[in-house]
Amino acid sequence: MKYATLLFLFALGGCSTVSDWFGPSKAVTKPAELTEFKQLASLTRMWEAQTGKASSHVFTPATDGQAVYVASAEGRISRLDLATGKTTWQIEAGQPISGGVGVGDGLVLVGTIKGVLLAYKAADGSPAWNAKLGGEILSPAVAGEGVVAARGNDGKVWMVESATGKVRWVQSRALPALTLREQGHMILTHNALYAGMPGGRLVAFALNNGAPVWEGSVALPKGATELERIVDVNGTLTLDEQRVCAASYQGRVACFNRISGSPLWAREISTLRGVDGDESFVFAVDEHDMVYAYTKGRGVNPWKQDKLRDRKLSSPLAVAGKYVAVGDYQGHVHLLTAEDGAFVARVSTDGSPIQGVMIPLKSGLVVQTANGGVYAFKIQ
């Protein structure tokens, strides 16, 4: 439970961390040393840019296929040319930002610590609208199909109109006594919004009214204490034509039929970073930073990469059809083969942690560091 003192939050109090009640964590595990390997591929830097620092928050870049959008804690939002990394516009939100970036329907979206969702026009950065939603927004909003979905740390999921920011619906869930401060990402499709929830649930919400289309159990709370019973579904989800997959802390990685919600398979794991997938595998990073692959069809585990143990890895990213990438606490990007988890390439950034979700390009990826470095790499 190495992240506990940073990530746990009492839902009822809204401000007390576990360390306030139980004291600081005493267990400090030394991260694995990087091992040498034969580089069979390369991560070539295409460009780099700079945005402000993340501070105590985590920021994820976003792309609409023409540009990359990035944000920082102090409120700076930038549009970077996808090919060159040059800044095409840059604005100041005028207030601290806690979550982002989301992009879609011609909008760039960020959230604030006071629960305000800010929308700007992707074309020129001019303000579009803002919506006061509720709790602190820590994960990127998602947009498409004429709507924007966002969530706060108060257990609510909001759907607003892309054109106006007017609330279409809000779904509120009772929070367990203890939850993770880190909020799960969501996926928006033409007929449903998929969201992992505290308490181990994955829910598909109807776009028109927010009614649950189905609800599945990723994990069930177990244990005698509230700490042991935390099974929040957090991090990223992955979805294809047939299934949607999620993972939980102190629980499982699980896949469901995306239309009916019928469970397909589940395997025990504890993760804070969620999952990603390609045509054949679902990838996950456990709480000790070991990387796992599971076959999509039956959940068989063909390999586990343990040479990055306790390096505070990012969410896994399936990229270029045959690789999986992870970032670490020293700003390294590690490229593994999807087939067997072997290392094939490694590259450094600015030395600060890669905590946000990396985003894929056609043959590469974009990463943002805690110190605000933004890097685009091509896989060759």
VEXKETOR-55905 format. One record per residue (C-alpha): chain; residue number from 0; z, x, y. Coordinates in nm, 3 decimals, m for minus. Layout:
   chain     n         Z         X         Y
       A   NUM         Z         X         Y
...
***
This chain:
   chain     n         Z         X         Y
       A     0     0.000     0.000     0.000
       A     1    m0.087     0.283     0.238
       A     2    m0.227     0.059     0.513
       A     3     0.065    m0.181     0.511
       A     4     0.241    m0.066     0.826
       A     5    m0.084    m0.093     1.020
       A     6    m0.233    m0.413     0.890
       A     7     0.038    m0.659     0.794
       A     8     0.128    m0.930     1.044
       A     9     0.382    m1.208     1.025
       A    10     0.182    m1.526     1.074
       A    11     0.479    m1.718     1.208
       A    12     0.596    m1.461     1.460
       A    13     0.250    m1.339     1.554
       A    14     0.366    m0.996     1.667
       A    15     0.600    m0.837     1.410
       A    16     0.459    m0.589     1.165
       A    17     0.603    m0.508     0.828
       A    18     0.726    m0.173     0.962
       A    19     0.940    m0.360     1.217
       A    20     1.129    m0.521     0.931
       A    21     1.126    m0.263     0.652
       A    22     1.089     0.065     0.841
       A    23     0.794     0.307     0.840
       A    24     0.607     0.387     0.525
       A    25     0.756     0.688     0.346
       A    26     0.470     0.749     0.105
       A    27     0.205     0.980     0.246
       A    28    m0.071     1.079     0.007
       A    29    m0.285     1.382     0.083
       A    30    m0.654     1.287     0.104
       A    31    m0.885     1.441    m0.151
       A    32    m1.062     1.759    m0.045
       A    33    m1.439     1.731    m0.016
       A    34    m1.619     1.873    m0.316
       A    35    m1.949     2.059    m0.320
       A    36    m2.254     1.902    m0.482
       A    37    m2.629     1.950    m0.501
       A    38    m2.788     1.749    m0.222
       A    39    m3.073     1.547    m0.370
       A    40    m3.134     1.350    m0.050
       A    41    m3.068     1.400     0.320
       A    42    m2.921     1.199     0.606
       A    43    m3.129     1.308     0.905
       A    44    m2.993     1.222     1.247
       A    45    m3.249     1.013     1.436
       A    46    m3.039     0.971     1.750
       A    47    m2.687     0.947     1.880
       A    48    m2.526     0.761     2.169
       A    49    m2.181     0.705     2.313
       A    50    m1.980     0.394     2.381
       A    51    m1.609     0.376     2.461
       A    52    m1.327     0.426     2.215
       A    53    m1.210     0.157     1.974
       A    54    m0.841     0.210     2.058
       A    55    m0.637     0.011     1.803
       A    56    m0.931    m0.213     1.713
       A    57    m1.230    m0.181     1.482
       A    58    m1.585    m0.231     1.607
       A    59    m1.905    m0.284     1.413
       A    60    m2.254    m0.228     1.557
       A    61    m2.515    m0.503     1.519
       A    62    m2.893    m0.517     1.524
       A    63    m3.157    m0.784     1.576
       A    64    m3.437    m0.561     1.446
       A    65    m3.532    m0.438     1.793
       A    66    m3.211    m0.289     1.928
       A    67    m2.858    m0.188     1.830
       A    68    m2.566    m0.349     2.015
       A    69    m2.228    m0.178     2.044
       A    70    m1.899    m0.247     2.220
       A    71    m1.571    m0.073     2.296
       A    72    m1.210    m0.173     2.351
       A    73    m1.216    m0.135     2.729
       A    74    m1.497    m0.391     2.756
       A    75    m1.824    m0.196     2.764
       A    76    m2.119    m0.355     2.582
       A    77    m2.450    m0.168     2.540
       A    78    m2.797    m0.235     2.409
       A    79    m2.956     0.072     2.249
       A    80    m3.322     0.104     2.164
       A    81    m3.351     0.100     1.786
       A    82    m3.607     0.380     1.772
       A    83    m3.461     0.621     2.028
       A    84    m3.099     0.523     2.092
       A    85    m3.162     0.508     2.467
       A    86    m2.952     0.258     2.660
       A    87    m3.168    m0.033     2.781
       A    88    m2.878    m0.221     2.939
       A    89    m2.505    m0.176     2.970
       A    90    m2.247    m0.421     3.105
       A    91    m1.872    m0.442     3.155
       A    92    m1.699    m0.753     3.023
       A    93    m1.421    m0.712     3.276
       A    94    m1.152    m0.750     3.011
       A    95    m1.045    m0.577     2.687
       A    96    m1.247    m0.654     2.375
       A    97    m1.091    m0.680     2.030
       A    98    m1.380    m0.782     1.801
       A    99    m1.755    m0.741     1.774
       A   100    m2.037    m0.710     1.780
       A   101    m2.215    m1.026     1.665
       A   102    m2.582    m1.092     1.734
       A   103    m2.817    m1.387     1.672
       A   104    m3.001    m1.673     1.843
       A   105    m3.078    m1.437     2.132
       A   106    m2.708    m1.374     2.197
       A   107    m2.471    m1.078     2.185
       A   108    m2.114    m1.185     2.102
       A   109    m1.775    m1.020     2.138
       A   110    m1.418    m1.151     2.115
       A   111    m1.102    m1.077     2.312
       A   112    m0.735    m1.036     2.235
       A   113    m0.673    m1.371     2.408
       A   114    m0.911    m1.553     2.175
       A   115    m1.205    m1.587     2.413
       A   116    m1.556    m1.560     2.266
       A   117    m1.794    m1.402     2.518
       A   118    m2.170    m1.456     2.484
       A   119    m2.439    m1.256     2.664
       A   120    m2.817    m1.279     2.655
       A   121    m2.958    m1.010     2.429
       A   122    m3.265    m0.964     2.650
       A   123    m3.085    m0.842     2.962
       A   124    m2.708    m0.861     2.908
       A   125    m2.659    m1.146     3.154
       A   126    m2.368    m1.385     3.080
       A   127    m2.460    m1.689     2.872
       A   128    m2.123    m1.863     2.824
       A   129    m1.767    m1.809     2.708
       A   130    m1.546    m2.025     2.488
       A   131    m1.166    m2.023     2.461
       A   132    m1.099    m2.050     2.090
       A   133    m0.744    m1.948     2.010
       A   134    m0.597    m1.646     1.832
       A   135    m0.706    m1.285     1.879
       A   136    m1.064    m1.232     1.756
       A   137    m1.083    m0.921     1.536
       A   138    m1.406    m0.962     1.337
       A   139    m1.765    m1.011     1.457
       A   140    m1.891    m1.361     1.525
       A   141    m2.205    m1.468     1.337
       A   142    m2.495    m1.660     1.490
       A   143    m2.807    m1.843     1.375
       A   144    m2.943    m2.191     1.309
       A   145    m2.844    m2.288     1.664
       A   146    m2.473    m2.223     1.609
       A   147    m2.215    m1.946     1.642
       A   148    m1.916    m1.910     1.409
       A   149    m1.605    m1.713     1.501
       A   150    m1.248    m1.684     1.379
       A   151    m0.911    m1.589     1.524
       A   152    m0.592    m1.457     1.372
       A   153    m0.436    m1.804     1.392
       A   154    m0.606    m1.927     1.074
       A   155    m0.881    m2.122     1.251
       A   156    m1.259    m2.102     1.202
       A   157    m1.469    m2.228     1.494
       A   158    m1.829    m2.342     1.514
       A   159    m1.987    m2.368     1.860
       A   160    m2.337    m2.443     1.987
       A   161    m2.546    m2.132     2.056
       A   162    m2.702    m2.282     2.368
       A   163    m2.384    m2.387     2.546
       A   164    m2.074    m2.259     2.367
       A   165    m1.959    m2.620     2.320
       A   166    m1.733    m2.661     2.018
       A   167    m1.900    m2.841     1.728
       A   168    m1.600    m2.826     1.496
       A   169    m1.286    m2.628     1.413
       A   170    m1.123    m2.585     1.073
       A   171    m0.757    m2.491     1.063
       A   172    m0.580    m2.350     0.760
       A   173    m0.205    m2.304     0.716
       A   174    m0.131    m1.934     0.691
       A   175     0.092    m1.778     0.425
       A   176     0.423    m1.630     0.542
       A   177     0.260    m1.286     0.551
       A   178    m0.106    m1.209     0.616
       A   179    m0.318    m0.905     0.687
       A   180    m0.395    m0.845     1.052
       A   181    m0.751    m0.756     0.957
       A   182    m0.980    m1.061     0.953
       A   183    m1.254    m1.115     0.700
       A   184    m1.621    m1.116     0.795
       A   185    m1.833    m1.429     0.750
       A   186    m2.191    m1.503     0.642
       A   187    m2.398    m1.780     0.802
       A   188    m2.695    m1.932     0.620
       A   189    m2.917    m2.232     0.691
       A   190    m2.687    m2.468     0.501
       A   191    m2.336    m2.317     0.494
       A   192    m2.087    m2.080     0.651
       A   193    m1.909    m1.858     0.397
       A   194    m1.564    m1.728     0.491
       A   195    m1.289    m1.550     0.302
       A   196    m0.943    m1.682     0.385
       A   197    m0.580    m1.568     0.368
       A   198    m0.422    m1.674     0.042
       A   199    m0.714    m1.565    m0.178
       A   200    m0.969    m1.841    m0.108
       A   201    m1.343    m1.823    m0.041
       A   202    m1.477    m2.133     0.136
       A   203    m1.829    m2.262     0.205
       A   204    m1.817    m2.482     0.517
       A   205    m2.088    m2.737     0.606
       A   206    m2.260    m2.647     0.933
       A   207    m2.269    m2.999     1.074
       A   208    m1.901    m3.093     1.051
       A   209    m1.707    m2.806     0.893
       A   210    m1.618    m2.995     0.578
       A   211    m1.568    m2.764     0.278
       A   212    m1.879    m2.779     0.059
       A   213    m1.678    m2.594    m0.202
       A   214    m1.374    m2.370    m0.225
       A   215    m1.316    m2.100    m0.483
       A   216    m1.021    m1.884    m0.583
       A   217    m1.085    m1.512    m0.550
       A   218    m0.722    m1.435    m0.632
       A   219    m0.391    m1.613    m0.688
       A   220    m0.067    m1.495    m0.525
       A   221     0.166    m1.323    m0.772
       A   222     0.500    m1.151    m0.741
       A   223     0.857    m1.214    m0.636
       A   224     0.829    m1.108    m0.270
       A   225     0.602    m1.219     0.013
       A   226     0.458    m0.868     0.028
       A   227     0.358    m0.882    m0.336
       A   228     0.202    m1.225    m0.284
       A   229    m0.047    m1.119    m0.016
       A   230    m0.399    m1.175    m0.157
       A   231    m0.603    m1.221     0.160
       A   232    m0.981    m1.216     0.122
       A   233    m1.084    m0.962     0.383
       A   234    m1.363    m0.726     0.478
       A   235    m1.728    m0.803     0.414
       A   236    m1.892    m1.056     0.182
       A   237    m2.224    m1.016     0.002
       A   238    m2.474    m1.290    m0.076
       A   239    m2.809    m1.326    m0.251
       A   240    m3.021    m1.619    m0.364
       A   241    m2.786    m1.708    m0.649
       A   242    m2.436    m1.586    m0.571
       A   243    m2.183    m1.499    m0.305
       A   244    m1.918    m1.234    m0.374
       A   245    m1.589    m1.144    m0.209
       A   246    m1.278    m0.935    m0.273
       A   247    m0.910    m0.953    m0.186
       A   248    m0.610    m0.733    m0.132
       A   249    m0.387    m0.713    m0.442
       A   250    m0.629    m0.944    m0.619
       A   251    m0.984    m0.937    m0.749
       A   252    m1.350    m0.900    m0.671
       A   253    m1.523    m1.225    m0.765
       A   254    m1.868    m1.383    m0.754
       A   255    m1.949    m1.754    m0.728
       A   256    m2.261    m1.967    m0.745
       A   257    m2.349    m1.996    m0.377
       A   258    m2.455    m2.363    m0.403
       A   259    m2.192    m2.515    m0.632
       A   260    m1.908    m2.265    m0.599
       A   261    m1.879    m2.231    m0.976
       A   262    m1.706    m1.901    m1.065
       A   263    m1.936    m1.649    m1.231
       A   264    m1.702    m1.355    m1.294
       A   265    m1.398    m1.177    m1.151
       A   266    m1.243    m0.833    m1.196
       A   267    m0.906    m0.704    m1.081
       A   268    m0.901    m0.477    m0.777
       A   269    m0.705    m0.438    m0.454
       A   270    m0.920    m0.376    m0.149
       A   271    m0.901    m0.401     0.227
       A   272    m1.271    m0.346     0.290
       A   273    m1.464    m0.618     0.111
       A   274    m1.789    m0.576    m0.078
       A   275    m2.162    m0.519    m0.044
       A   276    m2.445    m0.550    m0.292
       A   277    m2.804    m0.469    m0.379
       A   278    m3.036    m0.628    m0.636
       A   279    m2.832    m0.501    m0.931
       A   280    m2.477    m0.420    m0.825
       A   281    m2.177    m0.530    m0.621
       A   282    m1.990    m0.239    m0.462
       A   283    m1.623    m0.225    m0.362
       A   284    m1.374     0.035    m0.236
       A   285    m1.018    m0.008    m0.358
       A   286    m0.698     0.056    m0.161
       A   287    m0.689     0.416    m0.290
       A   288    m1.049     0.472    m0.175
       A   289    m1.215     0.486    m0.511
       A   290    m1.567     0.340    m0.508
       A   291    m1.661     0.090    m0.779
       A   292    m1.988    m0.065    m0.891
       A   293    m2.010    m0.394    m1.082
       A   294    m2.322    m0.541    m1.235
       A   295    m2.417    m0.862    m1.056
       A   296    m2.486    m1.060    m1.369
       A   297    m2.163    m1.011    m1.566
       A   298    m1.934    m0.794    m1.355
       A   299    m1.949    m0.493    m1.587
       A   300    m1.816    m0.174    m1.425
       A   301    m2.068     0.104    m1.506
       A   302    m1.909     0.369    m1.281
       A   303    m1.621     0.464    m1.054
       A   304    m1.631     0.746    m0.798
       A   305    m1.281     0.891    m0.751
       A   306    m1.355     1.211    m0.556
       A   307    m1.296     1.041    m0.219
       A   308    m0.946     0.923    m0.303
       A   309    m0.725     0.840    m0.003
       A   310    m0.990     0.940     0.254
       A   311    m0.953     0.599     0.427
       A   312    m1.305     0.484     0.352
       A   313    m1.508     0.221     0.533
       A   314    m1.661    m0.082     0.369
       A   315    m1.938     0.016     0.127
       A   316    m2.296    m0.027     0.242
       A   317    m2.588    m0.079     0.003
       A   318    m2.885     0.090     0.165
       A   319    m3.249     0.178     0.100
       A   320    m3.254    m0.003    m0.235
       A   321    m3.090     0.272    m0.440
       A   322    m2.790     0.410    m0.255
       A   323    m2.441     0.312    m0.143
       A   324    m2.286     0.472     0.165
       A   325    m1.924     0.500     0.281
       A   326    m1.768     0.662     0.586
       A   327    m1.429     0.837     0.594
       A   328    m1.139     0.922     0.825
       A   329    m1.297     1.251     0.938
       A   330    m1.627     1.092     1.039
       A   331    m1.824     1.195     0.730
       A   332    m2.088     0.964     0.586
       A   333    m2.118     0.997     0.207
       A   334    m2.430     0.881     0.023
       A   335    m2.400     0.796    m0.348
       A   336    m2.658     0.677    m0.595
       A   337    m2.622     0.310    m0.682
       A   338    m2.707     0.379    m1.045
       A   339    m2.421     0.616    m1.131
       A   340    m2.217     0.690    m0.816
       A   341    m2.314     1.056    m0.794
       A   342    m2.310     1.223    m0.453
       A   343    m2.657     1.293    m0.313
       A   344    m2.598     1.355     0.059
       A   345    m2.327     1.398     0.321
       A   346    m2.339     1.423     0.699
       A   347    m2.080     1.462     0.976
       A   348    m2.044     1.271     1.302
       A   349    m1.780     1.338     1.571
       A   350    m1.479     1.391     1.346
       A   351    m1.312     1.056     1.420
       A   352    m1.267     0.777     1.161
       A   353    m1.548     0.546     1.058
       A   354    m1.361     0.217     1.031
       A   355    m1.616    m0.049     1.121
       A   356    m1.892    m0.173     0.895
       A   357    m2.205     0.043     0.895
       A   358    m2.533    m0.145     0.932
       A   359    m2.848    m0.080     0.728
       A   360    m3.191     0.008     0.862
       A   361    m3.515    m0.006     0.665
       A   362    m3.461     0.348     0.539
       A   363    m3.130     0.448     0.691
       A   364    m2.815     0.329     0.863
       A   365    m2.622     0.311     1.190
       A   366    m2.256     0.400     1.218
       A   367    m1.998     0.373     1.497
       A   368    m1.687     0.594     1.503
       A   369    m1.340     0.526     1.641
       A   370    m1.409     0.766     1.929
       A   371    m1.719     0.567     2.025
       A   372    m1.994     0.780     1.876
       A   373    m2.297     0.581     1.761
       A   374    m2.531     0.753     1.515
       A   375    m2.855     0.649     1.347
       A   376    m2.949     0.833     1.028
       A   377    m3.266     0.827     0.822
       A   378    m3.246     0.875     0.447
       A   379    m3.504     1.119     0.315
***
